[in-house]
Amino acid sequence: MAPQKIKGVVFDLDGTLIYSVIDFPKMKRHMIGILEANGVPQGMLTPQDLNVEIFEKAEKAWDERQKPESERVAVRAQLEEAMNQGEIEAIATVEQIEGATETIRTLKENSYKLAILTRSHHAYAVEALKKIGAHRYFDIILGRSETPRPKPYAEAMEHTADLMGMTLDELVLVGDHRLDQMTATSARCRFIGVKTGRRGDESWGEQKPEILLNGVGDIPDYLSNLEAASQRQPHKS
């Protein structure tokens, strides 16, 4: 059976559509300080950990110590505020990745539904997209607290698909990092990687995605060629 035609494109944000100068080491040190003051052993967490790893390690430590959920909720709120502050401070530094706004406009003109799925804060995503003149083209913008679980969990893409009124096989996720690739794999949807992540090849860990483009500027041609190829294939009964 031939794959469904792609009708919607879900984009990661940082490293995929924009660059911004977020002081991640400072943000993570702040988060680690909060966690160490709330039951996470010193030295367990480092600023080199991804945010998702910091959260997972903290939850594991709390599970071992049987920390009440009511106390965890309060700490999570402090962590959220620490991340929000770091991101909002970075809005002034936002720049589009080459071809991003033109690509978004072209896809919209070609009747694709568009969404943002990011581990950043919703307000940061909206303001960043406004700064590059792309906000009005998106049907949905989802931040880290707006899906049942964030990337890289399947629920992030499943929830996005539901809100877009589409099935997962009608969507493609575009991202610059292995967490994006893991999200697509866990949700069993198609994935396009781009080479614009700040960590370059290190962004992909041990395995690069099957489809890896130089940047989002290549996506309209890629999707056009993909659709043309599918139309040339004979239909099987």
NORMOUR-V27075 format. One record per residue. N is the residue number from 1. RES is the residue in three letters. PSI is psi as a letter, one per 30 degrees, with the letter a starting at -180 (NA if undefined). Layout:
n->{N;N}
res->{RES;RES}
psi->{PSI;PSI}
This chain:
n->{1;2;3;4;5;6;7;8;9;10;11;12;13;14;15;16;17;18;19;20;21;22;23;24;25;26;27;28;29;30;31;32;33;34;35;36;37;38;39;40;41;42;43;44;45;46;47;48;49;50;51;52;53;54;55;56;57;58;59;60;61;62;63;64;65;66;67;68;69;70;71;72;73;74;75;76;77;78;79;80;81;82;83;84;85;86;87;88;89;90;91;92;93;94;95;96;97;98;99;100;101;102;103;104;105;106;107;108;109;110;111;112;113;114;115;116;117;118;119;120;121;122;123;124;125;126;127;128;129;130;131;132;133;134;135;136;137;138;139;140;141;142;143;144;145;146;147;148;149;150;151;152;153;154;155;156;157;158;159;160;161;162;163;164;165;166;167;168;169;170;171;172;173;174;175;176;177;178;179;180;181;182;183;184;185;186;187;188;189;190;191;192;193;194;195;196;197;198;199;200;201;202;203;204;205;206;207;208;209;210;211;212;213;214;215;216;217;218;219;220;221;222;223;224;225;226;227;228;229;230;231;232;233;234;235;236;237}
res->{MET;ALA;PRO;GLN;LYS;ILE;LYS;GLY;VAL;VAL;PHE;ASP;LEU;ASP;GLY;THR;LEU;ILE;TYR;SER;VAL;ILE;ASP;PHE;PRO;LYS;MET;LYS;ARG;HIS;MET;ILE;GLY;ILE;LEU;GLU;ALA;ASN;GLY;VAL;PRO;GLN;GLY;MET;LEU;THR;PRO;GLN;ASP;LEU;ASN;VAL;GLU;ILE;PHE;GLU;LYS;ALA;GLU;LYS;ALA;TRP;ASP;GLU;ARG;GLN;LYS;PRO;GLU;SER;GLU;ARG;VAL;ALA;VAL;ARG;ALA;GLN;LEU;GLU;GLU;ALA;MET;ASN;GLN;GLY;GLU;ILE;GLU;ALA;ILE;ALA;THR;VAL;GLU;GLN;ILE;GLU;GLY;ALA;THR;GLU;THR;ILE;ARG;THR;LEU;LYS;GLU;ASN;SER;TYR;LYS;LEU;ALA;ILE;LEU;THR;ARG;SER;HIS;HIS;ALA;TYR;ALA;VAL;GLU;ALA;LEU;LYS;LYS;ILE;GLY;ALA;HIS;ARG;TYR;PHE;ASP;ILE;ILE;LEU;GLY;ARG;SER;GLU;THR;PRO;ARG;PRO;LYS;PRO;TYR;ALA;GLU;ALA;MET;GLU;HIS;THR;ALA;ASP;LEU;MET;GLY;MET;THR;LEU;ASP;GLU;LEU;VAL;LEU;VAL;GLY;ASP;HIS;ARG;LEU;ASP;GLN;MET;THR;ALA;THR;SER;ALA;ARG;CYS;ARG;PHE;ILE;GLY;VAL;LYS;THR;GLY;ARG;ARG;GLY;ASP;GLU;SER;TRP;GLY;GLU;GLN;LYS;PRO;GLU;ILE;LEU;LEU;ASN;GLY;VAL;GLY;ASP;ILE;PRO;ASP;TYR;LEU;SER;ASN;LEU;GLU;ALA;ALA;SER;GLN;ARG;GLN;PRO;HIS;LYS;SER}
psi->{k;k;l;k;k;k;f;k;k;k;k;l;d;k;f;e;f;l;k;l;i;k;i;e;e;e;e;e;e;e;e;e;e;e;e;f;f;h;f;k;k;k;f;e;k;l;f;f;k;l;e;e;e;e;e;e;e;e;e;e;e;e;e;e;g;h;k;k;e;e;e;e;e;e;e;e;e;e;e;e;e;e;e;e;e;e;e;e;f;f;e;f;f;k;k;k;k;k;f;e;e;e;e;e;e;e;e;e;f;g;g;k;k;k;l;k;j;l;g;l;k;e;e;e;e;e;e;e;e;e;e;g;g;f;e;f;f;k;e;k;j;k;a;f;g;g;l;e;k;l;k;g;k;e;f;e;e;e;e;e;e;e;f;f;h;l;l;e;f;f;l;k;k;k;l;g;l;f;e;e;e;e;e;e;e;e;f;h;l;l;k;k;l;l;g;g;k;f;g;b;f;f;f;f;b;f;j;l;l;e;j;j;l;e;l;f;f;f;e;e;e;e;e;e;e;e;e;e;e;e;f;f;k;k;k;k;NA}
